[in-house]
Amino acid sequence: MQYHIGYCNYYTDLPVQPPVEVDKIWTFTKTKTAFIITCSDVEVLNYLFKDSSESNCVTKWSGDIVEKIEFSSSHDTASDVYRAKPPCPAFTVYGSIQGSWNTSPAGTIAPIKCDATRILVGTATLICQENGSWSSDVPICYTIEWTAVQRSVKTPWDLERTTLQIKTGSTLGSNDQIYVMMYGSIYIGAVMVKFSSPMQYSISYCTSGYTDLPVQPPVAVDKIWTITKTETALI
């Protein structure tokens, strides 16, 4: 198989011959200095305009110049359908040094580092793949310092991977509540601890209302409650 780039070369064998399967996806990428062709994710050409022996190649092709395309009615007999190559979606990592990433083309590398008061749970480097998806789930930067509770604010938290600690000065018999609502793609339910006497708990869709804790906690005023979720239990 051969290629031809107007004003740069005449038909020349592709440096890498493409896969033999019938259905092929050809990807054309132009930078300011080169034209790159891949076939079914195999790079078959990386043509640098400056390497052309034709004097008009750099003049015609270099820079950010292409604004329209047209499939030739007299020459194009192979193209069936076309599309823009899907980019990877924008994302935000709250508490990270970088903050947010814009929509990105394939090959983009997104390093993620949390600020000094947080720890990263998940993959520290994401790569935009050819299919328009990132190589891993977006990580989360969790605070490792005590942070004032903001009620009615959804905070990213993967409870299966990161234990949640809550500090409270509420006392036995005050009827105060710890009431934490959990979300996946939709609302899952709430975990509740009630400072009644005896102290009670409730888990949405699991317990029939409040139930006495099997083990009553220490009487110290300042308590640190630790909530852990596995695939089969809540502790």
C-alpha atoms as an extended CHARMM CRD file, in Angstrom:
* protein
*
       235  EXT
         1         1  MET       CA              0.0000000000        0.0000000000        0.0000000000  PROA      1               0.0000000000
         2         2  GLN       CA              1.1190000000        3.5080000000       -0.8330000000  PROA      2               0.0000000000
         3         3  TYR       CA              0.4580000000        7.1060000000        0.2050000000  PROA      3               0.0000000000
         4         4  HSD       CA              0.5490000000       10.5060000000       -1.4760000000  PROA      4               0.0000000000
         5         5  ILE       CA              0.5290000000       13.9790000000        0.1140000000  PROA      5               0.0000000000
         6         6  GLY       CA             -0.0260000000       16.8280000000       -2.3210000000  PROA      6               0.0000000000
         7         7  TYR       CA              3.0000000000       19.1310000000       -2.8040000000  PROA      7               0.0000000000
         8         8  CYS       CA              5.1200000000       16.8080000000       -0.6370000000  PROA      8               0.0000000000
         9         9  ASN       CA              5.5910000000       13.4770000000       -2.4480000000  PROA      9               0.0000000000
        10        10  TYR       CA              4.2280000000       11.2390000000       -5.1690000000  PROA      10              0.0000000000
        11        11  TYR       CA              2.9130000000        7.7280000000       -4.4240000000  PROA      11              0.0000000000
        12        12  THR       CA              5.3720000000        5.9850000000       -2.1070000000  PROA      12              0.0000000000
        13        13  ASP       CA              5.1590000000        2.7080000000       -0.1780000000  PROA      13              0.0000000000
        14        14  LEU       CA              3.8940000000        3.1320000000        3.3600000000  PROA      14              0.0000000000
        15        15  PRO       CA              6.8210000000        2.6110000000        5.7840000000  PROA      15              0.0000000000
        16        16  VAL       CA              4.6380000000        0.1830000000        7.7510000000  PROA      16              0.0000000000
        17        17  GLN       CA              2.0910000000       -1.9190000000        5.9140000000  PROA      17              0.0000000000
        18        18  PRO       CA             -1.3390000000       -1.9700000000        7.6010000000  PROA      18              0.0000000000
        19        19  PRO       CA             -3.1140000000       -4.9870000000        9.1180000000  PROA      19              0.0000000000
        20        20  VAL       CA             -4.7440000000       -7.3840000000        6.6560000000  PROA      20              0.0000000000
        21        21  GLU       CA             -8.3050000000       -7.3750000000        8.0310000000  PROA      21              0.0000000000
        22        22  VAL       CA            -10.9700000000       -6.0740000000        5.6510000000  PROA      22              0.0000000000
        23        23  ASP       CA            -12.6130000000       -3.5340000000        7.9650000000  PROA      23              0.0000000000
        24        24  LYS       CA             -9.9890000000       -0.9160000000        8.7990000000  PROA      24              0.0000000000
        25        25  ILE       CA            -10.2000000000        2.3600000000       10.6850000000  PROA      25              0.0000000000
        26        26  TRP       CA             -7.8120000000        4.9170000000        9.2830000000  PROA      26              0.0000000000
        27        27  THR       CA             -6.9060000000        7.8060000000       11.5560000000  PROA      27              0.0000000000
        28        28  PHE       CA             -5.4780000000       11.0130000000       10.1050000000  PROA      28              0.0000000000
        29        29  THR       CA             -3.7330000000       13.4000000000       12.4820000000  PROA      29              0.0000000000
        30        30  LYS       CA             -2.0780000000       16.6340000000       11.4080000000  PROA      30              0.0000000000
        31        31  THR       CA              0.2380000000       18.6420000000       13.6310000000  PROA      31              0.0000000000
        32        32  LYS       CA              1.9790000000       21.8770000000       12.6940000000  PROA      32              0.0000000000
        33        33  THR       CA              4.9850000000       19.9160000000       11.4180000000  PROA      33              0.0000000000
        34        34  ALA       CA              3.8010000000       16.4320000000       10.4310000000  PROA      34              0.0000000000
        35        35  PHE       CA              1.0420000000       14.2420000000        9.0310000000  PROA      35              0.0000000000
        36        36  ILE       CA              0.4340000000       10.9770000000       10.8840000000  PROA      36              0.0000000000
        37        37  ILE       CA             -1.6250000000        8.0290000000        9.6470000000  PROA      37              0.0000000000
        38        38  THR       CA             -2.6370000000        5.0170000000       11.7150000000  PROA      38              0.0000000000
        39        39  CYS       CA             -4.5920000000        2.0070000000       10.5460000000  PROA      39              0.0000000000
        40        40  SER       CA             -6.5520000000        0.0630000000       13.1560000000  PROA      40              0.0000000000
        41        41  ASP       CA             -4.2920000000        1.5620000000       15.8650000000  PROA      41              0.0000000000
        42        42  VAL       CA             -1.0630000000        0.7180000000       13.9940000000  PROA      42              0.0000000000
        43        43  GLU       CA              0.9890000000        3.7780000000       12.9930000000  PROA      43              0.0000000000
        44        44  VAL       CA              1.8550000000        3.3510000000        9.3300000000  PROA      44              0.0000000000
        45        45  LEU       CA              3.1930000000        6.8380000000        8.5660000000  PROA      45              0.0000000000
        46        46  ASN       CA              4.6880000000        9.7710000000       10.4630000000  PROA      46              0.0000000000
        47        47  TYR       CA              5.5870000000       12.2300000000        7.7210000000  PROA      47              0.0000000000
        48        48  LEU       CA              7.6120000000       15.3310000000        8.6230000000  PROA      48              0.0000000000
        49        49  PHE       CA              7.0020000000       18.1530000000        6.1510000000  PROA      49              0.0000000000
        50        50  LYS       CA             10.5990000000       19.3850000000        6.4840000000  PROA      50              0.0000000000
        51        51  ASP       CA             11.8590000000       16.0430000000        5.1240000000  PROA      51              0.0000000000
        52        52  SER       CA             10.1590000000       16.5500000000        1.7570000000  PROA      52              0.0000000000
        53        53  SER       CA             12.3040000000       17.2340000000       -1.2840000000  PROA      53              0.0000000000
        54        54  GLU       CA              9.4770000000       19.3560000000       -2.7210000000  PROA      54              0.0000000000
        55        55  SER       CA              9.9280000000       23.0910000000       -2.1030000000  PROA      55              0.0000000000
        56        56  ASN       CA              6.2110000000       23.7860000000       -1.5510000000  PROA      56              0.0000000000
        57        57  CYS       CA              5.5880000000       21.0990000000        1.0680000000  PROA      57              0.0000000000
        58        58  VAL       CA              6.4640000000       23.1550000000        4.1530000000  PROA      58              0.0000000000
        59        59  THR       CA              4.7930000000       26.2780000000        2.7140000000  PROA      59              0.0000000000
        60        60  LYS       CA              1.5510000000       24.4720000000        1.9630000000  PROA      60              0.0000000000
        61        61  TRP       CA              1.2470000000       22.1750000000        4.9880000000  PROA      61              0.0000000000
        62        62  SER       CA              3.0820000000       23.5570000000        8.0360000000  PROA      62              0.0000000000
        63        63  GLY       CA              1.2790000000       25.5030000000       10.7380000000  PROA      63              0.0000000000
        64        64  ASP       CA             -2.3550000000       25.4290000000       11.9090000000  PROA      64              0.0000000000
        65        65  ILE       CA             -4.0840000000       25.8380000000        8.5520000000  PROA      65              0.0000000000
        66        66  VAL       CA             -6.6210000000       23.1040000000        7.7120000000  PROA      66              0.0000000000
        67        67  GLU       CA            -10.2300000000       24.2900000000        8.2240000000  PROA      67              0.0000000000
        68        68  LYS       CA            -12.2640000000       22.0660000000        5.8590000000  PROA      68              0.0000000000
        69        69  ILE       CA            -12.0610000000       18.6100000000        4.2640000000  PROA      69              0.0000000000
        70        70  GLU       CA            -13.6070000000       17.1640000000        1.0930000000  PROA      70              0.0000000000
        71        71  PHE       CA            -13.7580000000       13.5570000000       -0.1140000000  PROA      71              0.0000000000
        72        72  SER       CA            -12.9280000000       13.6260000000       -3.8250000000  PROA      72              0.0000000000
        73        73  SER       CA            -15.7650000000       12.4730000000       -6.0920000000  PROA      73              0.0000000000
        74        74  SER       CA            -13.3090000000       11.5430000000       -8.8360000000  PROA      74              0.0000000000
        75        75  HSD       CA            -10.6460000000        9.8000000000       -6.7340000000  PROA      75              0.0000000000
        76        76  ASP       CA            -12.0430000000        8.5740000000       -3.4190000000  PROA      76              0.0000000000
        77        77  THR       CA            -13.4620000000        5.0540000000       -3.8240000000  PROA      77              0.0000000000
        78        78  ALA       CA            -12.5240000000        3.5390000000       -0.4530000000  PROA      78              0.0000000000
        79        79  SER       CA            -13.9920000000        5.7810000000        2.2620000000  PROA      79              0.0000000000
        80        80  ASP       CA            -17.2710000000        4.5050000000        3.6920000000  PROA      80              0.0000000000
        81        81  VAL       CA            -18.0560000000        6.5100000000        6.8340000000  PROA      81              0.0000000000
        82        82  TYR       CA            -16.1220000000        9.0340000000        8.9150000000  PROA      82              0.0000000000
        83        83  ARG       CA            -16.1580000000       10.7560000000       12.2880000000  PROA      83              0.0000000000
        84        84  ALA       CA            -14.0180000000       12.8340000000       14.6240000000  PROA      84              0.0000000000
        85        85  LYS       CA            -11.8410000000       10.6490000000       16.7920000000  PROA      85              0.0000000000
        86        86  PRO       CA            -13.4960000000       10.6330000000       20.2400000000  PROA      86              0.0000000000
        87        87  PRO       CA            -11.6270000000       12.6470000000       22.8810000000  PROA      87              0.0000000000
        88        88  CYS       CA            -11.4510000000       11.7960000000       26.5740000000  PROA      88              0.0000000000
        89        89  PRO       CA            -13.8870000000       13.7760000000       28.7220000000  PROA      89              0.0000000000
        90        90  ALA       CA            -12.9020000000       16.6250000000       31.0130000000  PROA      90              0.0000000000
        91        91  PHE       CA            -12.6510000000       15.8250000000       34.7150000000  PROA      91              0.0000000000
        92        92  THR       CA            -11.9090000000       17.4570000000       38.0680000000  PROA      92              0.0000000000
        93        93  VAL       CA            -10.0510000000       16.0780000000       41.0740000000  PROA      93              0.0000000000
        94        94  TYR       CA            -11.0180000000       18.1770000000       44.0650000000  PROA      94              0.0000000000
        95        95  GLY       CA             -8.0770000000       18.8290000000       46.3760000000  PROA      95              0.0000000000
        96        96  SER       CA             -5.4810000000       18.1610000000       43.6690000000  PROA      96              0.0000000000
        97        97  ILE       CA             -2.7380000000       20.5890000000       42.7000000000  PROA      97              0.0000000000
        98        98  GLN       CA             -3.7730000000       20.4950000000       39.0310000000  PROA      98              0.0000000000
        99        99  GLY       CA             -7.5010000000       20.8880000000       39.7290000000  PROA      99              0.0000000000
       100       100  SER       CA             -9.2170000000       20.1910000000       36.3980000000  PROA      100             0.0000000000
       101       101  TRP       CA             -8.3430000000       18.7340000000       33.0040000000  PROA      101             0.0000000000
       102       102  ASN       CA            -10.0350000000       19.7640000000       29.7770000000  PROA      102             0.0000000000
       103       103  THR       CA            -11.3630000000       17.4340000000       27.0950000000  PROA      103             0.0000000000
       104       104  SER       CA             -8.2090000000       15.7360000000       25.7890000000  PROA      104             0.0000000000
       105       105  PRO       CA             -7.0810000000       13.8930000000       22.6280000000  PROA      105             0.0000000000
       106       106  ALA       CA             -5.7600000000       10.3350000000       22.6420000000  PROA      106             0.0000000000
       107       107  GLY       CA             -2.2580000000       10.0380000000       24.0320000000  PROA      107             0.0000000000
       108       108  THR       CA             -2.6790000000       12.8160000000       26.5800000000  PROA      108             0.0000000000
       109       109  ILE       CA             -1.0240000000       12.0060000000       29.9090000000  PROA      109             0.0000000000
       110       110  ALA       CA             -2.6880000000       13.4800000000       32.9940000000  PROA      110             0.0000000000
       111       111  PRO       CA             -0.5520000000       13.3120000000       36.1570000000  PROA      111             0.0000000000
       112       112  ILE       CA             -2.4610000000       13.8770000000       39.3910000000  PROA      112             0.0000000000
       113       113  LYS       CA             -0.9860000000       15.0290000000       42.6850000000  PROA      113             0.0000000000
       114       114  CYS       CA             -2.9410000000       15.9430000000       45.8000000000  PROA      114             0.0000000000
       115       115  ASP       CA             -2.1280000000       18.9860000000       47.8870000000  PROA      115             0.0000000000
       116       116  ALA       CA             -0.1610000000       18.5360000000       51.1090000000  PROA      116             0.0000000000
       117       117  THR       CA             -3.2190000000       18.0160000000       53.3440000000  PROA      117             0.0000000000
       118       118  ARG       CA             -4.6470000000       15.1430000000       51.2760000000  PROA      118             0.0000000000
       119       119  ILE       CA             -3.8180000000       11.6170000000       50.1450000000  PROA      119             0.0000000000
       120       120  LEU       CA             -4.4990000000       10.1860000000       46.7110000000  PROA      120             0.0000000000
       121       121  VAL       CA             -6.5700000000        7.0330000000       46.3640000000  PROA      121             0.0000000000
       122       122  GLY       CA             -6.4980000000        5.5810000000       42.8650000000  PROA      122             0.0000000000
       123       123  THR       CA             -4.1400000000        5.8610000000       39.9100000000  PROA      123             0.0000000000
       124       124  ALA       CA             -1.7800000000        8.8560000000       39.9310000000  PROA      124             0.0000000000
       125       125  THR       CA             -1.4120000000        9.0070000000       36.1230000000  PROA      125             0.0000000000
       126       126  LEU       CA             -4.2410000000        8.7180000000       33.6000000000  PROA      126             0.0000000000
       127       127  ILE       CA             -3.6920000000        8.2310000000       29.8660000000  PROA      127             0.0000000000
       128       128  CYS       CA             -6.2890000000        9.1140000000       27.2320000000  PROA      128             0.0000000000
       129       129  GLN       CA             -6.8600000000        5.9590000000       25.1820000000  PROA      129             0.0000000000
       130       130  GLU       CA             -7.7090000000        5.5840000000       21.5100000000  PROA      130             0.0000000000
       131       131  ASN       CA            -11.3540000000        4.7580000000       22.3010000000  PROA      131             0.0000000000
       132       132  GLY       CA            -11.9050000000        8.0890000000       24.0660000000  PROA      132             0.0000000000
       133       133  SER       CA            -11.7260000000        6.7750000000       27.6280000000  PROA      133             0.0000000000
       134       134  TRP       CA             -9.1540000000        7.3660000000       30.3530000000  PROA      134             0.0000000000
       135       135  SER       CA             -6.9610000000        4.4090000000       31.3040000000  PROA      135             0.0000000000
       136       136  SER       CA             -8.3200000000        4.2620000000       34.8770000000  PROA      136             0.0000000000
       137       137  ASP       CA            -11.0860000000        5.6810000000       37.0060000000  PROA      137             0.0000000000
       138       138  VAL       CA            -10.5030000000        9.2560000000       38.1050000000  PROA      138             0.0000000000
       139       139  PRO       CA             -8.7840000000        9.1580000000       41.5300000000  PROA      139             0.0000000000
       140       140  ILE       CA             -9.8650000000       11.0830000000       44.6190000000  PROA      140             0.0000000000
       141       141  CYS       CA             -7.8370000000       13.3090000000       46.9500000000  PROA      141             0.0000000000
       142       142  TYR       CA             -9.0100000000       12.6610000000       50.5060000000  PROA      142             0.0000000000
       143       143  THR       CA             -8.3490000000       15.0490000000       53.3590000000  PROA      143             0.0000000000
       144       144  ILE       CA             -6.1330000000       13.6730000000       56.1390000000  PROA      144             0.0000000000
       145       145  GLU       CA             -6.7530000000       16.6260000000       58.4320000000  PROA      145             0.0000000000
       146       146  TRP       CA             -9.9230000000       17.1770000000       60.4250000000  PROA      146             0.0000000000
       147       147  THR       CA            -12.2230000000       19.2210000000       58.2050000000  PROA      147             0.0000000000
       148       148  ALA       CA            -15.3620000000       21.0510000000       59.3320000000  PROA      148             0.0000000000
       149       149  VAL       CA            -18.5000000000       19.2460000000       58.1750000000  PROA      149             0.0000000000
       150       150  GLN       CA            -20.4450000000       21.0130000000       55.4290000000  PROA      150             0.0000000000
       151       151  ARG       CA            -23.9980000000       19.7400000000       55.4610000000  PROA      151             0.0000000000
       152       152  SER       CA            -25.9850000000       19.2100000000       52.2490000000  PROA      152             0.0000000000
       153       153  VAL       CA            -22.7490000000       19.1780000000       50.2180000000  PROA      153             0.0000000000
       154       154  LYS       CA            -21.8550000000       16.0330000000       48.2420000000  PROA      154             0.0000000000
       155       155  THR       CA            -18.1630000000       15.1760000000       48.7560000000  PROA      155             0.0000000000
       156       156  PRO       CA            -16.4420000000       12.5890000000       46.4900000000  PROA      156             0.0000000000
       157       157  TRP       CA            -15.6760000000        9.5310000000       48.6480000000  PROA      157             0.0000000000
       158       158  ASP       CA            -15.0500000000        5.9030000000       47.6780000000  PROA      158             0.0000000000
       159       159  LEU       CA            -16.0520000000        4.2410000000       50.9440000000  PROA      159             0.0000000000
       160       160  GLU       CA            -14.9770000000        0.7750000000       49.7970000000  PROA      160             0.0000000000
       161       161  ARG       CA            -11.4160000000        2.0490000000       49.4000000000  PROA      161             0.0000000000
       162       162  THR       CA            -11.1390000000        4.7980000000       52.0010000000  PROA      162             0.0000000000
       163       163  THR       CA            -12.3780000000        4.5960000000       55.5970000000  PROA      163             0.0000000000
       164       164  LEU       CA            -14.3580000000        7.5850000000       56.8490000000  PROA      164             0.0000000000
       165       165  GLN       CA            -13.7010000000        9.0140000000       60.3180000000  PROA      165             0.0000000000
       166       166  ILE       CA            -16.0670000000       11.4040000000       62.0860000000  PROA      166             0.0000000000
       167       167  LYS       CA            -15.2770000000       13.1930000000       65.3370000000  PROA      167             0.0000000000
       168       168  THR       CA            -18.0890000000       14.3230000000       67.6250000000  PROA      168             0.0000000000
       169       169  GLY       CA            -18.5720000000       15.7420000000       71.0970000000  PROA      169             0.0000000000
       170       170  SER       CA            -22.2440000000       14.7250000000       71.3290000000  PROA      170             0.0000000000
       171       171  THR       CA            -23.1810000000       12.9320000000       74.5530000000  PROA      171             0.0000000000
       172       172  LEU       CA            -25.2920000000        9.9230000000       75.4780000000  PROA      172             0.0000000000
       173       173  GLY       CA            -28.9710000000       10.8220000000       75.7910000000  PROA      173             0.0000000000
       174       174  SER       CA            -28.7280000000       14.0400000000       73.7400000000  PROA      174             0.0000000000
       175       175  ASN       CA            -30.5480000000       12.3900000000       70.8010000000  PROA      175             0.0000000000
       176       176  ASP       CA            -28.0770000000       14.0480000000       68.4030000000  PROA      176             0.0000000000
       177       177  GLN       CA            -27.4890000000       12.0860000000       65.2100000000  PROA      177             0.0000000000
       178       178  ILE       CA            -24.6850000000       11.2630000000       62.8480000000  PROA      178             0.0000000000
       179       179  TYR       CA            -26.5360000000       11.0740000000       59.5280000000  PROA      179             0.0000000000
       180       180  VAL       CA            -24.3820000000       10.3960000000       56.4380000000  PROA      180             0.0000000000
       181       181  MET       CA            -26.0410000000        9.9060000000       53.0580000000  PROA      181             0.0000000000
       182       182  MET       CA            -24.2750000000        7.7100000000       50.4900000000  PROA      182             0.0000000000
       183       183  TYR       CA            -24.3350000000        8.0660000000       46.7080000000  PROA      183             0.0000000000
       184       184  GLY       CA            -23.1330000000        6.0940000000       43.7270000000  PROA      184             0.0000000000
       185       185  SER       CA            -24.5000000000        7.1880000000       40.3740000000  PROA      185             0.0000000000
       186       186  ILE       CA            -27.7660000000        7.6090000000       42.3300000000  PROA      186             0.0000000000
       187       187  TYR       CA            -28.7340000000        7.8460000000       45.9910000000  PROA      187             0.0000000000
       188       188  ILE       CA            -27.9570000000        4.5850000000       47.8350000000  PROA      188             0.0000000000
       189       189  GLY       CA            -29.0920000000        5.2550000000       51.3890000000  PROA      189             0.0000000000
       190       190  ALA       CA            -27.9520000000        6.6640000000       54.7310000000  PROA      190             0.0000000000
       191       191  VAL       CA            -25.9710000000        5.4570000000       57.7380000000  PROA      191             0.0000000000
       192       192  MET       CA            -27.2490000000        6.8700000000       61.0190000000  PROA      192             0.0000000000
       193       193  VAL       CA            -26.0460000000        6.7730000000       64.6300000000  PROA      193             0.0000000000
       194       194  LYS       CA            -28.3480000000        8.1960000000       67.3140000000  PROA      194             0.0000000000
       195       195  PHE       CA            -27.0710000000        9.4170000000       70.6890000000  PROA      195             0.0000000000
       196       196  SER       CA            -30.0340000000        7.9910000000       72.5730000000  PROA      196             0.0000000000
       197       197  SER       CA            -29.7510000000        5.8660000000       75.6960000000  PROA      197             0.0000000000
       198       198  PRO       CA            -28.8170000000        3.2110000000       74.7610000000  PROA      198             0.0000000000
       199       199  MET       CA            -27.1900000000        4.3640000000       71.5090000000  PROA      199             0.0000000000
       200       200  GLN       CA            -28.7540000000        3.1530000000       68.2910000000  PROA      200             0.0000000000
       201       201  TYR       CA            -28.0100000000        2.8270000000       64.5850000000  PROA      201             0.0000000000
       202       202  SER       CA            -29.9610000000        2.5910000000       61.3550000000  PROA      202             0.0000000000
       203       203  ILE       CA            -28.9630000000        1.6780000000       57.7780000000  PROA      203             0.0000000000
       204       204  SER       CA            -31.3880000000        2.5940000000       55.0140000000  PROA      204             0.0000000000
       205       205  TYR       CA            -33.1080000000       -0.3740000000       53.3600000000  PROA      205             0.0000000000
       206       206  CYS       CA            -31.3620000000       -2.7590000000       55.7700000000  PROA      206             0.0000000000
       207       207  THR       CA            -32.7100000000       -2.1920000000       59.2950000000  PROA      207             0.0000000000
       208       208  SER       CA            -36.3100000000       -1.6320000000       60.2800000000  PROA      208             0.0000000000
       209       209  GLY       CA            -35.7640000000        1.7280000000       61.9420000000  PROA      209             0.0000000000
       210       210  TYR       CA            -33.3270000000        2.3980000000       64.7790000000  PROA      210             0.0000000000
       211       211  THR       CA            -31.7620000000       -0.5880000000       66.5520000000  PROA      211             0.0000000000
       212       212  ASP       CA            -29.5740000000       -0.6970000000       69.6730000000  PROA      212             0.0000000000
       213       213  LEU       CA            -25.8610000000       -0.9280000000       68.8800000000  PROA      213             0.0000000000
       214       214  PRO       CA            -24.7090000000       -4.4860000000       69.7720000000  PROA      214             0.0000000000
       215       215  VAL       CA            -21.7840000000       -2.9480000000       71.6690000000  PROA      215             0.0000000000
       216       216  GLN       CA            -22.2960000000        0.3520000000       73.4310000000  PROA      216             0.0000000000
       217       217  PRO       CA            -19.4310000000        2.8380000000       72.8540000000  PROA      217             0.0000000000
       218       218  PRO       CA            -17.1370000000        4.3540000000       75.4940000000  PROA      218             0.0000000000
       219       219  VAL       CA            -18.5450000000        7.1760000000       77.6020000000  PROA      219             0.0000000000
       220       220  ALA       CA            -15.8080000000        9.6690000000       76.6640000000  PROA      220             0.0000000000
       221       221  VAL       CA            -17.2940000000       12.9150000000       75.3890000000  PROA      221             0.0000000000
       222       222  ASP       CA            -14.9950000000       13.2870000000       72.3560000000  PROA      222             0.0000000000
       223       223  LYS       CA            -15.4640000000       10.2050000000       70.1980000000  PROA      223             0.0000000000
       224       224  ILE       CA            -13.9940000000        9.2510000000       66.8390000000  PROA      224             0.0000000000
       225       225  TRP       CA            -16.3910000000        7.1450000000       64.8020000000  PROA      225             0.0000000000
       226       226  THR       CA            -14.9080000000        5.0690000000       61.9750000000  PROA      226             0.0000000000
       227       227  ILE       CA            -17.1500000000        3.8740000000       59.1460000000  PROA      227             0.0000000000
       228       228  THR       CA            -15.8540000000        1.1560000000       56.8370000000  PROA      228             0.0000000000
       229       229  LYS       CA            -17.7150000000       -0.5460000000       53.9970000000  PROA      229             0.0000000000
       230       230  THR       CA            -16.6470000000       -3.8060000000       52.3880000000  PROA      230             0.0000000000
       231       231  GLU       CA            -18.4210000000       -5.5210000000       49.5080000000  PROA      231             0.0000000000
       232       232  THR       CA            -20.5560000000       -7.4540000000       51.9920000000  PROA      232             0.0000000000
       233       233  ALA       CA            -20.7550000000       -5.4450000000       55.2220000000  PROA      233             0.0000000000
       234       234  LEU       CA            -20.7740000000       -2.0580000000       56.9180000000  PROA      234             0.0000000000
       235       235  ILE       CA            -18.5720000000       -1.7570000000       60.0040000000  PROA      235             0.0000000000
